[in-house]
C-alpha cells in the first residue's frame, strides 16, 4: 500500500470534514466528509485546485482566515473558527513538511461537546 493511499484512507475514516489548504490558499485535499458537506449540502462543485476564497468570499471571512493562518505560522497553535449550526466546532490547524516548513493548514471539524 502506498503512503498516499493509506493517508487518504485514514483521513476519509475521520467522521467530520477535513480540508487541506496550501500557503497560497488553494484547496488541495478534502476528505469524503468534506466533499459531502461542501458538494452535496452546500452546493459547491470541484473545489480541489481552487481558491479557498471562492467559498469564503466576504471580506470579513477572508481577513479572519488570513489572520488565523498568520497567527498559526507565528505561534504554531491551532485557531478556533466557530461552532456550526450542526453543533460542530471548526478549527484551523497548521501543517508543516518534513523540513519543518509551513505548507498550509487544515480546516478541521469536530463535535462540540460543550454545552
Backbone as XML, in Angstrom:
<?xml version="1.0"?>
<chain id="A" units="angstrom">
  <residue number="1" name="UNK">
    <atom name="N" x="0.844" y="-1.178" z="0.000"/>
    <atom name="CA" x="0.000" y="0.000" z="0.000"/>
    <atom name="C" x="0.893" y="1.247" z="0.000"/>
  </residue>
  <residue number="2" name="UNK">
    <atom name="N" x="0.569" y="2.198" z="-0.851"/>
    <atom name="CA" x="1.336" y="3.438" z="-0.932"/>
    <atom name="C" x="0.934" y="4.390" z="0.194"/>
  </residue>
  <residue number="3" name="UNK">
    <atom name="N" x="1.861" y="5.278" z="0.564"/>
    <atom name="CA" x="1.605" y="6.231" z="1.645"/>
    <atom name="C" x="0.377" y="7.097" z="1.366"/>
  </residue>
  <residue number="4" name="UNK">
    <atom name="N" x="0.230" y="7.591" z="0.110"/>
    <atom name="CA" x="-0.905" y="8.457" z="-0.214"/>
    <atom name="C" x="-2.229" y="7.723" z="-0.057"/>
  </residue>
  <residue number="5" name="UNK">
    <atom name="N" x="-2.275" y="6.464" z="-0.470"/>
    <atom name="CA" x="-3.492" y="5.665" z="-0.340"/>
    <atom name="C" x="-3.830" y="5.453" z="1.141"/>
  </residue>
  <residue number="6" name="UNK">
    <atom name="N" x="-2.807" y="5.157" z="1.933"/>
    <atom name="CA" x="-3.013" y="4.939" z="3.352"/>
    <atom name="C" x="-3.478" y="6.230" z="4.037"/>
  </residue>
  <residue number="7" name="UNK">
    <atom name="N" x="-2.827" y="7.346" z="3.731"/>
    <atom name="CA" x="-3.198" y="8.623" z="4.333"/>
    <atom name="C" x="-4.619" y="9.020" z="3.951"/>
  </residue>
  <residue number="8" name="UNK">
    <atom name="N" x="-4.992" y="8.843" z="2.687"/>
    <atom name="CA" x="-6.356" y="9.151" z="2.256"/>
    <atom name="C" x="-7.356" y="8.288" z="3.014"/>
  </residue>
  <residue number="9" name="UNK">
    <atom name="N" x="-7.059" y="6.999" z="3.185"/>
    <atom name="CA" x="-7.942" y="6.118" z="3.938"/>
    <atom name="C" x="-8.109" y="6.563" z="5.378"/>
  </residue>
  <residue number="10" name="UNK">
    <atom name="N" x="-7.009" y="6.982" z="5.997"/>
    <atom name="CA" x="-7.070" y="7.464" z="7.381"/>
    <atom name="C" x="-7.934" y="8.720" z="7.466"/>
  </residue>
  <residue number="11" name="UNK">
    <atom name="N" x="-7.691" y="9.681" z="6.588"/>
    <atom name="CA" x="-8.440" y="10.936" z="6.632"/>
    <atom name="C" x="-9.908" y="10.739" z="6.264"/>
  </residue>
  <residue number="12" name="UNK">
    <atom name="N" x="-10.185" y="9.823" z="5.341"/>
    <atom name="CA" x="-11.577" y="9.538" z="4.983"/>
    <atom name="C" x="-12.329" y="8.842" z="6.109"/>
  </residue>
  <residue number="13" name="UNK">
    <atom name="N" x="-11.610" y="8.171" z="7.005"/>
    <atom name="CA" x="-12.277" y="7.493" z="8.116"/>
    <atom name="C" x="-12.661" y="8.463" z="9.236"/>
  </residue>
  <residue number="14" name="UNK">
    <atom name="N" x="-12.088" y="9.666" z="9.243"/>
    <atom name="CA" x="-12.449" y="10.689" z="10.230"/>
    <atom name="C" x="-13.900" y="11.091" z="9.969"/>
  </residue>
  <residue number="15" name="UNK">
    <atom name="N" x="-14.768" y="11.075" z="11.000"/>
    <atom name="CA" x="-16.207" y="11.250" z="10.769"/>
    <atom name="C" x="-16.680" y="12.676" z="10.483"/>
  </residue>
  <residue number="16" name="UNK">
    <atom name="N" x="-15.759" y="13.618" z="10.361"/>
    <atom name="CA" x="-16.114" y="15.015" z="10.108"/>
    <atom name="C" x="-15.252" y="15.561" z="8.968"/>
  </residue>
  <residue number="17" name="UNK">
    <atom name="N" x="-15.656" y="16.706" z="8.400"/>
    <atom name="CA" x="-14.887" y="17.285" z="7.303"/>
    <atom name="C" x="-13.468" y="17.692" z="7.691"/>
  </residue>
  <residue number="18" name="UNK">
    <atom name="N" x="-12.536" y="17.428" z="6.773"/>
    <atom name="CA" x="-11.160" y="17.915" z="6.837"/>
    <atom name="C" x="-10.813" y="18.439" z="5.447"/>
  </residue>
  <residue number="19" name="UNK">
    <atom name="N" x="-10.311" y="19.674" z="5.400"/>
    <atom name="CA" x="-9.905" y="20.303" z="4.146"/>
    <atom name="C" x="-8.470" y="20.798" z="4.314"/>
  </residue>
  <residue number="20" name="UNK">
    <atom name="N" x="-7.574" y="20.430" z="3.382"/>
    <atom name="CA" x="-6.204" y="20.949" z="3.402"/>
    <atom name="C" x="-6.094" y="22.085" z="2.399"/>
  </residue>
  <residue number="21" name="UNK">
    <atom name="N" x="-5.537" y="23.217" z="2.867"/>
    <atom name="CA" x="-5.348" y="24.420" z="2.060"/>
    <atom name="C" x="-3.862" y="24.770" z="2.095"/>
  </residue>
  <residue number="22" name="UNK">
    <atom name="N" x="-3.256" y="25.036" z="0.925"/>
    <atom name="CA" x="-1.825" y="25.336" z="0.898"/>
    <atom name="C" x="-1.542" y="26.798" z="1.262"/>
  </residue>
  <residue number="23" name="UNK">
    <atom name="N" x="-0.272" y="27.171" z="1.221"/>
    <atom name="CA" x="0.151" y="28.532" z="1.589"/>
    <atom name="C" x="-0.454" y="29.619" z="0.716"/>
  </residue>
  <residue number="24" name="UNK">
    <atom name="N" x="-0.892" y="29.260" z="-0.462"/>
    <atom name="CA" x="-1.491" y="30.232" z="-1.389"/>
    <atom name="C" x="-3.016" y="30.235" z="-1.282"/>
  </residue>
  <residue number="25" name="UNK">
    <atom name="N" x="-3.549" y="29.552" z="-0.271"/>
    <atom name="CA" x="-4.987" y="29.446" z="-0.010"/>
    <atom name="C" x="-5.716" y="28.684" z="-1.117"/>
  </residue>
  <residue number="26" name="UNK">
    <atom name="N" x="-5.027" y="27.704" z="-1.692"/>
    <atom name="CA" x="-5.622" y="26.820" z="-2.693"/>
    <atom name="C" x="-6.013" y="25.520" z="-2.004"/>
  </residue>
  <residue number="27" name="UNK">
    <atom name="N" x="-7.231" y="25.060" z="-2.234"/>
    <atom name="CA" x="-7.712" y="23.809" z="-1.652"/>
    <atom name="C" x="-7.036" y="22.655" z="-2.381"/>
  </residue>
  <residue number="28" name="UNK">
    <atom name="N" x="-6.326" y="21.809" z="-1.641"/>
    <atom name="CA" x="-5.575" y="20.702" z="-2.228"/>
    <atom name="C" x="-6.137" y="19.331" z="-1.884"/>
  </residue>
  <residue number="29" name="UNK">
    <atom name="N" x="-6.906" y="19.229" z="-0.804"/>
    <atom name="CA" x="-7.466" y="17.932" z="-0.406"/>
    <atom name="C" x="-8.727" y="18.157" z="0.406"/>
  </residue>
  <residue number="30" name="UNK">
    <atom name="N" x="-9.696" y="17.273" z="0.191"/>
    <atom name="CA" x="-10.912" y="17.230" z="1.001"/>
    <atom name="C" x="-11.204" y="15.767" z="1.293"/>
  </residue>
  <residue number="31" name="UNK">
    <atom name="N" x="-11.403" y="15.420" z="2.571"/>
    <atom name="CA" x="-11.786" y="14.040" z="2.850"/>
    <atom name="C" x="-13.232" y="13.828" z="2.383"/>
  </residue>
  <residue number="32" name="UNK">
    <atom name="N" x="-13.703" y="12.583" z="2.440"/>
    <atom name="CA" x="-15.032" y="12.291" z="1.884"/>
    <atom name="C" x="-16.133" y="13.052" z="2.618"/>
  </residue>
  <residue number="33" name="UNK">
    <atom name="N" x="-15.965" y="13.293" z="3.913"/>
    <atom name="CA" x="-16.979" y="14.046" z="4.648"/>
    <atom name="C" x="-16.973" y="15.516" z="4.276"/>
  </residue>
  <residue number="34" name="UNK">
    <atom name="N" x="-15.819" y="16.063" z="3.970"/>
    <atom name="CA" x="-15.747" y="17.447" z="3.483"/>
    <atom name="C" x="-16.382" y="17.557" z="2.097"/>
  </residue>
  <residue number="35" name="UNK">
    <atom name="N" x="-16.118" y="16.577" z="1.236"/>
    <atom name="CA" x="-16.731" y="16.597" z="-0.090"/>
    <atom name="C" x="-18.251" y="16.550" z="0.027"/>
  </residue>
  <residue number="36" name="UNK">
    <atom name="N" x="-18.757" y="15.693" z="0.883"/>
    <atom name="CA" x="-20.212" y="15.620" z="1.062"/>
    <atom name="C" x="-20.749" y="16.956" z="1.595"/>
  </residue>
  <residue number="37" name="UNK">
    <atom name="N" x="-20.085" y="17.495" z="2.610"/>
    <atom name="CA" x="-20.532" y="18.757" z="3.222"/>
    <atom name="C" x="-20.556" y="19.900" z="2.210"/>
  </residue>
  <residue number="38" name="UNK">
    <atom name="N" x="-19.457" y="20.060" z="1.477"/>
    <atom name="CA" x="-19.375" y="21.202" z="0.575"/>
    <atom name="C" x="-20.066" y="20.967" z="-0.762"/>
  </residue>
  <residue number="39" name="UNK">
    <atom name="N" x="-20.045" y="19.757" z="-1.286"/>
    <atom name="CA" x="-20.650" y="19.499" z="-2.598"/>
    <atom name="C" x="-22.142" y="19.203" z="-2.498"/>
  </residue>
  <residue number="40" name="UNK">
    <atom name="N" x="-22.521" y="18.281" z="-1.645"/>
    <atom name="CA" x="-23.923" y="17.857" z="-1.569"/>
    <atom name="C" x="-24.771" y="18.812" z="-0.727"/>
  </residue>
  <residue number="41" name="UNK">
    <atom name="N" x="-24.261" y="19.198" z="0.433"/>
    <atom name="CA" x="-25.052" y="20.033" z="1.336"/>
    <atom name="C" x="-24.982" y="21.519" z="1.005"/>
  </residue>
  <residue number="42" name="UNK">
    <atom name="N" x="-23.824" y="22.004" z="0.606"/>
    <atom name="CA" x="-23.653" y="23.440" z="0.386"/>
    <atom name="C" x="-23.719" y="23.833" z="-1.086"/>
  </residue>
  <residue number="43" name="UNK">
    <atom name="N" x="-23.661" y="22.839" z="-2.003"/>
    <atom name="CA" x="-23.852" y="23.118" z="-3.417"/>
    <atom name="C" x="-22.633" y="23.567" z="-4.198"/>
  </residue>
  <residue number="44" name="UNK">
    <atom name="N" x="-21.450" y="23.507" z="-3.603"/>
    <atom name="CA" x="-20.242" y="23.849" z="-4.353"/>
    <atom name="C" x="-19.848" y="22.689" z="-5.253"/>
  </residue>
  <residue number="45" name="UNK">
    <atom name="N" x="-19.043" y="22.972" z="-6.254"/>
    <atom name="CA" x="-18.573" y="21.945" z="-7.191"/>
    <atom name="C" x="-17.070" y="22.093" z="-7.415"/>
  </residue>
  <residue number="46" name="UNK">
    <atom name="N" x="-16.392" y="20.971" z="-7.519"/>
    <atom name="CA" x="-14.986" y="20.932" z="-7.949"/>
    <atom name="C" x="-14.102" y="21.960" z="-7.244"/>
  </residue>
  <residue number="47" name="UNK">
    <atom name="N" x="-14.021" y="21.898" z="-5.938"/>
    <atom name="CA" x="-13.228" y="22.866" z="-5.182"/>
    <atom name="C" x="-11.733" y="22.565" z="-5.156"/>
  </residue>
  <residue number="48" name="UNK">
    <atom name="N" x="-11.353" y="21.313" z="-5.387"/>
    <atom name="CA" x="-9.931" y="20.962" z="-5.378"/>
    <atom name="C" x="-9.212" y="21.771" z="-6.461"/>
  </residue>
  <residue number="49" name="UNK">
    <atom name="N" x="-8.139" y="22.454" z="-6.066"/>
    <atom name="CA" x="-7.373" y="23.275" z="-7.004"/>
    <atom name="C" x="-7.872" y="24.709" z="-7.110"/>
  </residue>
  <residue number="50" name="UNK">
    <atom name="N" x="-8.926" y="25.043" z="-6.386"/>
    <atom name="CA" x="-9.465" y="26.404" z="-6.426"/>
    <atom name="C" x="-9.139" y="27.143" z="-5.136"/>
  </residue>
  <residue number="51" name="UNK">
    <atom name="N" x="-9.260" y="28.450" z="-5.191"/>
    <atom name="CA" x="-9.001" y="29.285" z="-4.027"/>
    <atom name="C" x="-10.046" y="29.034" z="-2.947"/>
  </residue>
  <residue number="52" name="UNK">
    <atom name="N" x="-9.590" y="28.994" z="-1.704"/>
    <atom name="CA" x="-10.497" y="28.888" z="-0.567"/>
    <atom name="C" x="-11.475" y="30.056" z="-0.557"/>
  </residue>
  <residue number="53" name="UNK">
    <atom name="N" x="-11.054" y="31.166" z="-1.135"/>
    <atom name="CA" x="-11.870" y="32.363" z="-1.104"/>
    <atom name="C" x="-13.003" y="32.343" z="-2.135"/>
  </residue>
  <residue number="54" name="UNK">
    <atom name="N" x="-13.116" y="31.256" z="-2.893"/>
    <atom name="CA" x="-14.312" y="31.077" z="-3.714"/>
    <atom name="C" x="-15.480" y="30.630" z="-2.840"/>
  </residue>
  <residue number="55" name="UNK">
    <atom name="N" x="-15.174" y="30.009" z="-1.693"/>
    <atom name="CA" x="-16.202" y="29.600" z="-0.730"/>
    <atom name="C" x="-16.429" y="30.688" z="0.311"/>
  </residue>
  <residue number="56" name="UNK">
    <atom name="N" x="-15.335" y="31.288" z="0.748"/>
    <atom name="CA" x="-15.377" y="32.329" z="1.783"/>
    <atom name="C" x="-15.041" y="33.642" z="1.091"/>
  </residue>
  <residue number="57" name="UNK">
    <atom name="N" x="-16.063" y="34.279" z="0.524"/>
    <atom name="CA" x="-15.783" y="35.420" z="-0.349"/>
    <atom name="C" x="-15.998" y="36.782" z="0.297"/>
  </residue>
  <residue number="58" name="UNK">
    <atom name="N" x="-16.618" y="36.842" z="1.492"/>
    <atom name="CA" x="-16.789" y="38.179" z="2.056"/>
    <atom name="C" x="-15.512" y="38.616" z="2.768"/>
  </residue>
  <residue number="59" name="UNK">
    <atom name="N" x="-15.298" y="39.920" z="2.801"/>
    <atom name="CA" x="-14.034" y="40.486" z="3.304"/>
    <atom name="C" x="-13.760" y="40.091" z="4.754"/>
  </residue>
  <residue number="60" name="UNK">
    <atom name="N" x="-14.788" y="40.028" z="5.572"/>
    <atom name="CA" x="-14.598" y="39.669" z="6.983"/>
    <atom name="C" x="-14.062" y="38.238" z="7.111"/>
  </residue>
  <residue number="61" name="UNK">
    <atom name="N" x="-14.616" y="37.315" z="6.343"/>
    <atom name="CA" x="-14.147" y="35.924" z="6.365"/>
    <atom name="C" x="-12.722" y="35.811" z="5.839"/>
  </residue>
  <residue number="62" name="UNK">
    <atom name="N" x="-12.440" y="36.494" z="4.755"/>
    <atom name="CA" x="-11.097" y="36.455" z="4.159"/>
    <atom name="C" x="-10.068" y="36.950" z="5.168"/>
  </residue>
  <residue number="63" name="UNK">
    <atom name="N" x="-10.355" y="38.075" z="5.812"/>
    <atom name="CA" x="-9.424" y="38.637" z="6.788"/>
    <atom name="C" x="-9.252" y="37.706" z="7.985"/>
  </residue>
  <residue number="64" name="UNK">
    <atom name="N" x="-10.336" y="37.096" z="8.453"/>
    <atom name="CA" x="-10.259" y="36.171" z="9.597"/>
    <atom name="C" x="-9.391" y="34.959" z="9.255"/>
  </residue>
  <residue number="65" name="UNK">
    <atom name="N" x="-9.551" y="34.420" z="8.055"/>
    <atom name="CA" x="-8.759" y="33.268" z="7.622"/>
    <atom name="C" x="-7.287" y="33.643" z="7.511"/>
  </residue>
  <residue number="66" name="UNK">
    <atom name="N" x="-6.995" y="34.772" z="6.870"/>
    <atom name="CA" x="-5.611" y="35.199" z="6.706"/>
    <atom name="C" x="-4.953" y="35.484" z="8.060"/>
  </residue>
  <residue number="67" name="UNK">
    <atom name="N" x="-5.656" y="36.161" z="8.953"/>
    <atom name="CA" x="-5.111" y="36.435" z="10.285"/>
    <atom name="C" x="-4.895" y="35.138" z="11.053"/>
  </residue>
  <residue number="68" name="UNK">
    <atom name="N" x="-5.836" y="34.200" z="10.924"/>
    <atom name="CA" x="-5.697" y="32.913" z="11.596"/>
    <atom name="C" x="-4.467" y="32.168" z="11.140"/>
  </residue>
  <residue number="69" name="UNK">
    <atom name="N" x="-4.232" y="32.111" z="9.837"/>
    <atom name="CA" x="-3.075" y="31.388" z="9.318"/>
    <atom name="C" x="-1.776" y="32.094" z="9.703"/>
  </residue>
  <residue number="70" name="UNK">
    <atom name="N" x="-1.759" y="33.417" z="9.665"/>
    <atom name="CA" x="-0.556" y="34.152" z="10.088"/>
    <atom name="C" x="-0.260" y="33.880" z="11.559"/>
  </residue>
  <residue number="71" name="UNK">
    <atom name="N" x="-1.292" y="33.827" z="12.383"/>
    <atom name="CA" x="-1.102" y="33.507" z="13.799"/>
    <atom name="C" x="-0.548" y="32.108" z="13.991"/>
  </residue>
  <residue number="72" name="UNK">
    <atom name="N" x="-1.062" y="31.160" z="13.237"/>
    <atom name="CA" x="-0.560" y="29.782" z="13.301"/>
    <atom name="C" x="0.924" y="29.751" z="12.954"/>
  </residue>
  <residue number="73" name="UNK">
    <atom name="N" x="1.311" y="30.470" z="11.905"/>
    <atom name="CA" x="2.716" y="30.466" z="11.473"/>
    <atom name="C" x="3.628" y="31.110" z="12.521"/>
  </residue>
  <residue number="74" name="UNK">
    <atom name="N" x="3.100" y="32.027" z="13.321"/>
    <atom name="CA" x="3.907" y="32.683" z="14.354"/>
    <atom name="C" x="4.047" y="31.825" z="15.599"/>
  </residue>
  <residue number="75" name="UNK">
    <atom name="N" x="2.931" y="31.208" z="16.054"/>
    <atom name="CA" x="2.980" y="30.513" z="17.341"/>
    <atom name="C" x="2.701" y="29.018" z="17.274"/>
  </residue>
  <residue number="76" name="UNK">
    <atom name="N" x="2.328" y="28.510" z="16.104"/>
    <atom name="CA" x="2.105" y="27.077" z="15.935"/>
    <atom name="C" x="0.821" y="26.538" z="16.549"/>
  </residue>
  <residue number="77" name="UNK">
    <atom name="N" x="0.004" y="27.405" z="17.120"/>
    <atom name="CA" x="-1.217" y="26.945" z="17.791"/>
    <atom name="C" x="-2.397" y="26.949" z="16.829"/>
  </residue>
  <residue number="78" name="UNK">
    <atom name="N" x="-3.273" y="25.940" z="17.002"/>
    <atom name="CA" x="-4.478" y="25.909" z="16.180"/>
    <atom name="C" x="-5.370" y="27.085" z="16.539"/>
  </residue>
  <residue number="79" name="UNK">
    <atom name="N" x="-6.272" y="27.419" z="15.622"/>
    <atom name="CA" x="-7.167" y="28.554" z="15.795"/>
    <atom name="C" x="-8.606" y="28.052" z="15.771"/>
  </residue>
  <residue number="80" name="UNK">
    <atom name="N" x="-9.374" y="28.417" z="16.802"/>
    <atom name="CA" x="-10.803" y="28.122" z="16.815"/>
    <atom name="C" x="-11.491" y="29.097" z="15.869"/>
  </residue>
  <residue number="81" name="UNK">
    <atom name="N" x="-12.352" y="28.560" z="14.977"/>
    <atom name="CA" x="-13.030" y="29.399" z="13.995"/>
    <atom name="C" x="-14.462" y="29.707" z="14.418"/>
  </residue>
  <residue number="82" name="UNK">
    <atom name="N" x="-15.247" y="28.655" z="14.708"/>
    <atom name="CA" x="-16.648" y="28.862" z="15.052"/>
    <atom name="C" x="-17.285" y="27.547" z="15.489"/>
  </residue>
  <residue number="83" name="UNK">
    <atom name="N" x="-18.554" y="27.641" z="15.895"/>
    <atom name="CA" x="-19.396" y="26.469" z="16.092"/>
    <atom name="C" x="-20.478" y="26.554" z="15.014"/>
  </residue>
  <residue number="84" name="UNK">
    <atom name="N" x="-20.644" y="25.473" z="14.252"/>
    <atom name="CA" x="-21.615" y="25.461" z="13.152"/>
    <atom name="C" x="-23.036" y="25.259" z="13.669"/>
  </residue>
  <residue number="85" name="UNK">
    <atom name="N" x="-23.994" y="25.405" z="12.780"/>
    <atom name="CA" x="-25.394" y="25.175" z="13.134"/>
    <atom name="C" x="-25.658" y="23.711" z="13.484"/>
  </residue>
  <residue number="86" name="UNK">
    <atom name="N" x="-24.742" y="22.832" z="13.129"/>
    <atom name="CA" x="-24.843" y="21.403" z="13.473"/>
    <atom name="C" x="-24.089" y="21.068" z="14.749"/>
  </residue>
  <residue number="87" name="UNK">
    <atom name="N" x="-23.735" y="22.092" z="15.502"/>
    <atom name="CA" x="-23.010" y="21.936" z="16.757"/>
    <atom name="C" x="-21.653" y="21.271" z="16.552"/>
  </residue>
  <residue number="88" name="UNK">
    <atom name="N" x="-20.965" y="21.686" z="15.493"/>
    <atom name="CA" x="-19.606" y="21.217" z="15.238"/>
    <atom name="C" x="-18.653" y="22.395" z="15.398"/>
  </residue>
  <residue number="89" name="UNK">
    <atom name="N" x="-17.565" y="22.163" z="16.114"/>
    <atom name="CA" x="-16.517" y="23.176" z="16.262"/>
    <atom name="C" x="-15.603" y="23.091" z="15.038"/>
  </residue>
  <residue number="90" name="UNK">
    <atom name="N" x="-15.190" y="24.234" z="14.536"/>
    <atom name="CA" x="-14.303" y="24.290" z="13.373"/>
    <atom name="C" x="-12.991" y="24.938" z="13.809"/>
  </residue>
  <residue number="91" name="UNK">
    <atom name="N" x="-11.880" y="24.296" z="13.430"/>
    <atom name="CA" x="-10.541" y="24.776" z="13.761"/>
    <atom name="C" x="-9.698" y="24.883" z="12.502"/>
  </residue>
  <residue number="92" name="UNK">
    <atom name="N" x="-8.724" y="25.771" z="12.552"/>
    <atom name="CA" x="-7.643" y="25.813" z="11.571"/>
    <atom name="C" x="-6.416" y="25.271" z="12.292"/>
  </residue>
  <residue number="93" name="UNK">
    <atom name="N" x="-5.727" y="24.344" z="11.673"/>
    <atom name="CA" x="-4.534" y="23.736" z="12.270"/>
    <atom name="C" x="-3.421" y="23.739" z="11.238"/>
  </residue>
  <residue number="94" name="UNK">
    <atom name="N" x="-2.265" y="24.272" z="11.588"/>
    <atom name="CA" x="-1.146" y="24.373" z="10.672"/>
    <atom name="C" x="-0.552" y="23.021" z="10.313"/>
  </residue>
  <residue number="95" name="UNK">
    <atom name="N" x="0.026" y="22.952" z="9.109"/>
    <atom name="CA" x="0.674" y="21.733" z="8.614"/>
    <atom name="C" x="2.069" y="22.107" z="8.116"/>
  </residue>
  <residue number="96" name="UNK">
    <atom name="N" x="3.064" y="21.336" z="8.581"/>
    <atom name="CA" x="4.447" y="21.527" z="8.148"/>
    <atom name="C" x="4.911" y="20.314" z="7.352"/>
  </residue>
  <residue number="97" name="UNK">
    <atom name="N" x="5.916" y="20.532" z="6.500"/>
    <atom name="CA" x="6.528" y="19.412" z="5.786"/>
    <atom name="C" x="7.625" y="18.792" z="6.652"/>
  </residue>
  <residue number="98" name="UNK">
    <atom name="N" x="8.328" y="17.814" z="6.108"/>
    <atom name="CA" x="9.376" y="17.121" z="6.859"/>
    <atom name="C" x="10.525" y="18.038" z="7.253"/>
  </residue>
  <residue number="99" name="UNK">
    <atom name="N" x="10.718" y="19.139" z="6.535"/>
    <atom name="CA" x="11.785" y="20.091" z="6.842"/>
    <atom name="C" x="11.366" y="21.102" z="7.907"/>
  </residue>
  <residue number="100" name="UNK">
    <atom name="N" x="10.102" y="21.019" z="8.347"/>
    <atom name="CA" x="9.606" y="21.956" z="9.346"/>
    <atom name="C" x="9.089" y="23.260" z="8.768"/>
  </residue>
  <residue number="101" name="UNK">
    <atom name="N" x="8.872" y="23.298" z="7.463"/>
    <atom name="CA" x="8.365" y="24.499" z="6.793"/>
    <atom name="C" x="6.838" y="24.428" z="6.714"/>
  </residue>
  <residue number="102" name="UNK">
    <atom name="N" x="6.194" y="25.569" z="6.916"/>
    <atom name="CA" x="4.733" y="25.620" z="6.786"/>
    <atom name="C" x="4.333" y="25.374" z="5.336"/>
  </residue>
  <residue number="103" name="UNK">
    <atom name="N" x="3.417" y="24.443" z="5.122"/>
    <atom name="CA" x="2.925" y="24.162" z="3.766"/>
    <atom name="C" x="1.441" y="24.458" z="3.624"/>
  </residue>
  <residue number="104" name="UNK">
    <atom name="N" x="0.796" y="24.844" z="4.717"/>
    <atom name="CA" x="-0.618" y="25.174" z="4.674"/>
    <atom name="C" x="-1.286" y="24.878" z="5.994"/>
  </residue>
  <residue number="105" name="UNK">
    <atom name="N" x="-2.594" y="24.660" z="5.922"/>
    <atom name="CA" x="-3.357" y="24.350" z="7.123"/>
    <atom name="C" x="-4.524" y="23.452" z="6.768"/>
  </residue>
  <residue number="106" name="UNK">
    <atom name="N" x="-5.059" y="22.790" z="7.798"/>
    <atom name="CA" x="-6.299" y="22.057" z="7.603"/>
    <atom name="C" x="-7.415" y="22.802" z="8.314"/>
  </residue>
  <residue number="107" name="UNK">
    <atom name="N" x="-8.576" y="22.749" z="7.714"/>
    <atom name="CA" x="-9.808" y="23.171" z="8.354"/>
    <atom name="C" x="-10.421" y="21.870" z="8.861"/>
  </residue>
  <residue number="108" name="UNK">
    <atom name="N" x="-10.583" y="21.779" z="10.172"/>
    <atom name="CA" x="-10.992" y="20.526" z="10.807"/>
    <atom name="C" x="-12.256" y="20.754" z="11.628"/>
  </residue>
  <residue number="109" name="UNK">
    <atom name="N" x="-13.243" y="19.899" z="11.405"/>
    <atom name="CA" x="-14.490" y="19.945" z="12.154"/>
    <atom name="C" x="-14.447" y="18.852" z="13.233"/>
  </residue>
  <residue number="110" name="UNK">
    <atom name="N" x="-15.156" y="19.076" z="14.338"/>
    <atom name="CA" x="-15.341" y="18.039" z="15.346"/>
    <atom name="C" x="-16.628" y="18.344" z="16.104"/>
  </residue>
  <residue number="111" name="UNK">
    <atom name="N" x="-17.169" y="17.336" z="16.765"/>
    <atom name="CA" x="-18.400" y="17.522" z="17.538"/>
    <atom name="C" x="-18.126" y="18.450" z="18.706"/>
  </residue>
  <residue number="112" name="UNK">
    <atom name="N" x="-19.007" y="19.424" z="18.914"/>
    <atom name="CA" x="-18.888" y="20.342" z="20.038"/>
    <atom name="C" x="-19.509" y="19.692" z="21.258"/>
  </residue>
  <residue number="113" name="UNK">
    <atom name="N" x="-18.682" y="19.243" z="22.170"/>
    <atom name="CA" x="-19.175" y="18.549" z="23.359"/>
    <atom name="C" x="-19.489" y="19.501" z="24.503"/>
  </residue>
  <residue number="114" name="UNK">
    <atom name="N" x="-19.191" y="20.780" z="24.335"/>
    <atom name="CA" x="-19.501" y="21.760" z="25.377"/>
    <atom name="C" x="-20.941" y="22.223" z="25.220"/>
  </residue>
  <residue number="115" name="UNK">
    <atom name="N" x="-21.586" y="22.424" z="26.327"/>
    <atom name="CA" x="-22.986" y="22.864" z="26.278"/>
    <atom name="C" x="-23.069" y="24.344" z="26.562"/>
  </residue>
</chain>
